[in-house]
Amino acid sequence: YKINDKLELTANTSVSRGVNDRVAAAWNGGLGAAMSSALPIYPIFFQDTVFNDGRIVNLPGDYWDDGPNPVRDRDLRDWRTTEWRSINSISLQYRPTDKLFVKVYGGYDYMDLKDDTFQPIEYIQGNRIQREDNPEQNYALAERRPTWMNNWNTNATATYFHDIDEKTDLTYMVGFEYQSSVTRSKNRLWRQDSLVTGPFYEQDDLYENLNRNEENTPAGSYNSDGNGVVQDYNFISAFGRVNYARENKYFGQASFRTDGSSRFGENNRFGFFPSASVGWVLSEENFLKASENISFLKVRAGWGITGNAAIPNYQQYGLYE
């Protein structure tokens, strides 16, 4: 949106929902498990009725459960990940003169992720005798591992174009950036009683009332394997750059940036990273301009110091359990 000749506003927003019906992969029940532990002699289904002391254990068509059976795992175990995500940004661009350009940007990214699994009674207790002899355990199991993520990003840059003469240009740029990420997750929320007939994404009311028993009275607390994980992360930067260009043939650049990350300890949180480079476009010189074999040739040399902040959160602390 153009506010006036010098000021322009841009905004973007998006909301998306993704559903991923998942299956076990690699050695965790997928192809790797099929190749390693599910031997070729193992069937997928029982072909005949199986008896034990005159009692029926399995009928033809029941999934074979006397050993690894990846097909049984895939067909009976329901696993779905549902993701809601919203990505938003807004920027303000200000050009007070033809030589000066200022831009301010802000962004927000939100994600709500629910990882649901469901195990029916047939999966938990494979044969019929187990289900007959343990009726108090004939309950399906619904599980959820929720995660919430909030990311913020803001930056501001100012660029100035300086024409020294008709052949020589300088461009100055300074900027600032701040990033913040907050992630919250639960280890596992689960329920296993007579009210569970499907995964939580099909029984929202059951999930919302995890702390109530079968008589719909408070049960004290919901079933949880712990408080979950908290991940907070912040990153801040200040940077600048000067570009030199002469006759579209000779180039130079010098830049610096200072970065600070919360992933490092207080005594080593900030780093300074300078760089410099020069370039020469030989194909613009008179001795190569007429060449029929070379259309573009440039020689460039650069130097700089780089860093790495891609380490796990809280590694600067000594942890004790």
PyMOL commands that set and color helices and strands:
alter all, ss='L'
color gray80, all
select helices_A, chain A and resi 31-36+70-76+121-124+128-133+135-137+200-202+204-208+266-268+282-284+286-289
alter helices_A, ss='H'
color red, helices_A
select strands_A, chain A and resi 7-21+50-52+55-58+78-97+100-119+141-163+168-185+189-191+223-224+229-246+250-261+270-272+275-281+298-304
alter strands_A, ss='S'
color yellow, strands_A
deselect
rebuild
show_as cartoon
